[in-house]
Amino acid sequence: MEQTPLPHSAPASITNETDVCTSPPPGSTSVWVQRMEKVKNSAVAAKKQLAPQLQQLKDKISSKATSAATTGREKLRNTSMPEGLQPAFVKAREGMSILKSKLSNSSIQVQLQAERFQAMGLKLVSEMMLDSQMIVFVDEEALTHATVFLEKYRHITSPLLVKGENCSPGMICWDTPFILYNILTYLGSVQTVAQCTQLNLSTRRHIHAERHIWRYCVRYGELSPQFRIGFWSHVAKVDSFRLSSELDYETYLQMSLSKGDWTEAIKTDVTRTYGRVAPHRRSSNDWTVSIDTDEELQHQLSSILHALAGKFPDVGYCQGMDYISAHILEHVKAADRKFGDHEPVKRAAATQVQVETTFWILVALFESYGLRQMFSPGLQRLHLHCYQFRCLFQAALPELYDHFEAEHVMVEMYIVGWFQTLFLYLNALPKETLDSMWDIFTFERNWKIMFRVALAMLKLSEQHLIGKSIDEMMVFLNTFGDDPTILTKSKLLPVAFSLKVTNTMLKQLERDHTKGVTRRRSVSTQK
Amino acid sequence: MAHRKKVLLKVIILGDSGVGKTSLMNQYVNQKFSNQYKATIGADFLTKEITIDEKLVTMQIWDTAGQERFQSLGVAFYRGADACVLVYDITNPISFEKLDSWRDEFLAQAGPRDPENFPFIVLGNKVDQENERRVPTQKIELWCKAKNAQQPMSFFETSAKEATGVEEAFQTIAKIALQKGQDDDIFVPAATIDLSGAATKSSGGCC
């Protein structure tokens, strides 16, 4: 849960590190050239050696899967099946086929990937030696982040090299953290990093030892949509909540439905969650949309919200939860869709799985990401975040802050919508930016990214806001109409990362806020 | 008042979730209706310029979230309000019963100078669903009288969907607020006119 300390948190050191990288220390060059030669000479041999290994792996996995499937099938055949088990059986069979296809896909992919790495690794190393330079990154921001943590490993040589000649260049690559990390940062994809952890023990060890490699890929890389839900579930440790929960989804749902405390409120919102007109979008072309309310979808969302109210009776239902739940459900469904359209029976089972998956992701967000305090009566966390944001805003952009004050545009007027829905309320935000923010949010397990993005939006909009009236400012903050490029991932996120927001800062502000609240309370009780 | 070119009126719309606050505001300001609105989170406003008694008035109409727990954010939004529109849904008796708490909470958080005479108006929305009506008109009449016997609050039955009574309702609240502002101006000795007072503001808005 705790974040590993960040070695590059001091910005001053970054420039130094970069300098070091561009001029390799004398003496090491000859070692590298030798190693290079070796690597080059046995490239072909490595390919041959790796292929059977992978084939073996594949065979092993598939034989295990087959035997597991056979046992499962046997058992099912031997027991007479009650009616209730039918959907489970269907789902299980479906799951099996998915697993099989996944396995065969992934082993081919691993093989391809391995070959790609090998080629790339060789190329990289030779380039490094010839030009005495690091990989050329398109993004300078990304470069500094990568080089800082890579530098740590620059002089660590592979233990395999010491042992002798019997190791393939591929193995040397995997076993030398510096080369491995270089390749991974170059590829910059979370999926690839995850796949590499499955290659061999030392790779797995190296990758898990360096959290920065993950963080780097989450921040600057791409994540393909079908893996997003899996990724969120993994980093939010959803399974642990699911497994340690006292009751299951269905029980929470029934508890909540039988009490009925929130049925009315949920019903009111669910029918309009899928409405497509944001309340204050102020653009004229959105009025004539046809109604395509999907009752099935509304019913699923309603069930999820009921179950949440059952799981968190202290929260019940709060507006904003509908936005977030609907968004996650949509992602879950999108990830599922790649397996093709289901037959009606299977679809019912699949829907149930989707709804429960969504529910447990929400539970994890509630428990470990502060959403529980965000939505519970009193909205304490929201008040705290508004306070924290106000202070950060004032410190980061004093001139703009003064203008906001002069125009009486209070933080609450825009931050509540953004934060209470994890930015879903801001229609103008492109999906790509939003997904990336959510990836970072779930991975980093704290609110820094939300603050950073909000600050970055204001910073980038400064010229559109300075000198404007409250009315114009609010229109802009709802639409970003004059300059929608502000919200693109490539423009917004680098600025967001350049703004200094640390956990220490947030903690300090939280203490100040708590003190302030206690002081105000004691004053009012004295009255 | 004549020497001021522009008058700004800040009007807050309050009421339970789903009674039609956003719809009423958009019907009045944009003459448009949609049943595709998502729930309002936090608060936001639209402005509309109108002429009352040959005066140009800018109405800044604030739409707020209807769920009770968002009331704790009221301080930020209600400050400097000149008038308040309380909305309930004629097909939903609970939304009617909650009017009291919306009114009290508003007065507590906005802290107007003269809470007894603060300009309120009550709207019973969704009259287009007359056959599902569950709050009879007499009930709201009684409620308005009970709150202030001398000067009962005005109330209107409206339909944001069919634009019934919306224009009249907002015109009325603008007039009442303007009147109240003038009374206050007269009441306060000329030398100490408080431009940052509850009623009138120069454009650019100060609270």
Interface residues (C-beta under 8 A of the other chain):
Chain A: E264 A265 T268 D269 R272 T273 G275 R276 V277 A278 P279 H280 R282 S284 D286 W287 V289 I291 C318 Q319 G320 D322 Y323 P377 G378 L379 L382 H383 E407 H408 M410 V411 E412 M413 Y414 I415 V416 G417 Q420 T421 Y425 S469 I470 D471 M474 N478
Chain B: S17 G18 T22 N26 N30 K32 S34 N35 Q36 Y37 K38 A39 T40 I41 G42 A43 D44 F45 L46 T47 Q60 D63 A65 G66 Q67 E68 R69 F70 S72 L73 A76 F77 G80 I94 S203 G204 G205 C206 C207
